[in-house]
Amino acid sequence: MKPSPLQWVGDGSVAVFRALYLGDMLCAVPALRALRAALPRARIVLVGLPWAAQFARRYRAYIDDFIAFPGHPDLPEQPALPYAQEEFYSQMRAQGFALALQMHGSGEVSNGIVGAFGARMQAGYGAVGNSLCEAVHSFPYPRHGPEPLRLLRLVRWLGAEISSCRMEFPLMTEDWDELARTGAARGLGAGSYACVHAGARTRDKCWPPARFAEVADRLAFDHGLKVVLTGSASEADLADAVAAHMSAPAVNATVPMSVGAMAALMRGARLLVCNDTGVSHIAAGLGLRSVVIFSKADIGRWAPLNRRLHRCIRDPEGCKSQLVLAQARALLAGAGAGDSGARRYAS
């Protein structure tokens, strides 16, 4: 039997290119876990946006090293740094990668980037061109389906065995220590509060603060939960707007803290209500029940897989607060329709 591409890698090194933000990166965790299981002795290097150095540290069970990507004129995630391009690609070619794995979408731009890494093999979705490697493994890009499963399908085609599609978000001692220093969790007992996250990476994805406040008040008055308003320090104005519309008191936790410390705060909550943004995937990794409100994004691609724990509602007009509240109440009561995402994958 002909060896699979991953069998050819053996104990060599693999460059994984995925230069995206938090939610997109979290969707890749099941595939990274499967890749590590298939290549226990290989050196796996994540090539991503500079912020993702912290992602690589958190998932060090699957990632051995990190290299910051200096951007590309045709990729929107960050401005390209022209002065850093030559040094970056020279560094990549000097690494002598056995495999360069493109996990950055359909490949129209990213396959050319990965092809310049000079690996012995290149793999990814889409037609691969302009490659400096000896062997190319290209697969048709799936236009439908959840993002974690698309990425799992890619590593399975390369020879990895897939045993689970579960999400995970490991918490570290430094997360808990930082949370304690902020004082944001002072007086909050585990299971006594709900987190309401009104922000998102782009403001056009945000549900109206008045609607968040309406749901938060009912969680406080009808279910006896304290309301904790989470978000980055740059989203404090959104938390203030939610609090201004509320009748119940709220804890504003939009103080300067890392994503890890915020996740530690969420770990003790009974429920999260949020926009379609990275924290919804943190909740999936923590096993925290959540109601996720979508405005523009594809629910089929970006919703958490476990629909028993995570209820997703499309509401671009900001008028479905009663539906959001009904789903929140169902989650608090422990009702559920089963893990449809896991069933789809298993079939």
Rosetta blueprint (number, residue, H / E / L):
1 M L
2 K L
3 P L
4 S L
5 P H
6 L H
7 Q H
8 W H
9 V H
10 G L
11 D L
12 G L
13 S E
14 V E
15 A E
16 V E
17 F E
18 R L
19 A L
20 L L
21 Y L
22 L H
23 G H
24 D H
25 M H
26 L H
27 C H
28 A L
29 V H
30 P H
31 A H
32 L H
33 R H
34 A H
35 L H
36 R H
37 A H
38 A H
39 L L
40 P L
41 R L
42 A L
43 R E
44 I E
45 V E
46 L E
47 V E
48 G E
49 L L
50 P H
51 W H
52 A H
53 A H
54 Q H
55 F H
56 A H
57 R H
58 R H
59 Y L
60 R L
61 A L
62 Y L
63 I L
64 D L
65 D E
66 F E
67 I E
68 A E
69 F L
70 P L
71 G L
72 H L
73 P L
74 D L
75 L L
76 P L
77 E L
78 Q L
79 P L
80 A L
81 L L
82 P H
83 Y H
84 A H
85 Q H
86 E H
87 E H
88 F H
89 Y H
90 S H
91 Q H
92 M H
93 R H
94 A H
95 Q L
96 G L
97 F L
98 A L
99 L E
100 A E
101 L E
102 Q E
103 M L
104 H L
105 G L
106 S L
107 G L
108 E L
109 V L
110 S H
111 N H
112 G H
113 I H
114 V H
115 G H
116 A L
117 F L
118 G L
119 A L
120 R L
121 M E
122 Q E
123 A E
124 G E
125 Y E
126 G L
127 A L
128 V L
129 G L
130 N L
131 S L
132 L L
133 C L
134 E L
135 A E
136 V E
137 H E
138 S E
139 F E
140 P L
141 Y L
142 P L
143 R L
144 H L
145 G L
146 P L
147 E H
148 P H
149 L H
150 R H
151 L H
152 L H
153 R H
154 L H
155 V H
156 R H
157 W H
158 L L
159 G L
160 A L
161 E L
162 I L
163 S L
164 S L
165 C L
166 R L
167 M L
168 E L
169 F L
170 P L
171 L L
172 M L
173 T H
174 E H
175 D H
176 W H
177 D H
178 E H
179 L H
180 A H
181 R H
182 T H
183 G L
184 A L
185 A L
186 R L
187 G L
188 L L
189 G L
190 A L
191 G L
192 S L
193 Y E
194 A E
195 C E
196 V E
197 H E
198 A L
199 G L
200 A L
201 R L
202 T L
203 R H
204 D H
205 K H
206 C L
207 W L
208 P L
209 P H
210 A H
211 R H
212 F H
213 A H
214 E H
215 V H
216 A H
217 D H
218 R H
219 L H
220 A H
221 F H
222 D H
223 H H
224 G L
225 L L
226 K E
227 V E
228 V E
229 L E
230 T E
231 G L
232 S L
233 A H
234 S H
235 E H
236 A H
237 D H
238 L H
239 A H
240 D H
241 A H
242 V H
243 A H
244 A H
245 H H
246 M L
247 S L
248 A L
249 P L
250 A E
251 V E
252 N E
253 A L
254 T L
255 V L
256 P L
257 M L
258 S L
259 V H
260 G H
261 A H
262 M H
263 A H
264 A H
265 L H
266 M H
267 R H
268 G L
269 A L
270 R L
271 L E
272 L E
273 V E
274 C E
275 N E
276 D L
277 T L
278 G H
279 V H
280 S H
281 H H
282 I H
283 A H
284 A H
285 G H
286 L H
287 G L
288 L L
289 R L
290 S E
291 V E
292 V E
293 I E
294 F E
295 S L
296 K L
297 A L
298 D L
299 I H
300 G H
301 R H
302 W H
303 A L
304 P L
305 L L
306 N L
307 R L
308 R L
309 L L
310 H E
311 R E
312 C E
313 I E
314 R E
315 D L
316 P L
317 E L
318 G L
319 C L
320 K L
321 S H
322 Q H
323 L H
324 V H
325 L H
326 A H
327 Q H
328 A H
329 R H
330 A H
331 L H
332 L H
333 A L
334 G L
335 A L
336 G L
337 A L
338 G L
339 D L
340 S H
341 G H
342 A H
343 R H
344 R H
345 Y H
346 A H
347 S L
